Amino acid sequence: MSAMETTNNRPTATFRSLDEIRDRKDVLLTDIRKDDQQIKALWGQLFAKREPISALTPSKRISSLMATGAGVFDGILLGWKLYRKFKRKK
């Protein structure tokens, strides 16, 4: 196939025929499609619909409420700190 040379820490391929170029193109296309499928799967997991709180066990319900409460508290604390930092002094 093709010989890989390193120039300035970046590999450069030297091809000797059009068949080698086509083979390399096919390999790259396969890799791109595989990466695309992986990205789609991760994207779907990121925005997957969660179970309603009423369907959860009591311990998961409490854990969910604690996480939400901690997030709200963190947001309020950040807002207060930013307000104090950037308020105008008279």
Secondary structure, 3 states (H helix, E strand, C coil): CCEEEEECCEEEEECCCHHHHHHHHHHHHHHHHHHHHHHHHHHHHHCCCCCCHHHCCHHHHHHHHHHHHHHHHHHHHHHHHHHHHHCCCC
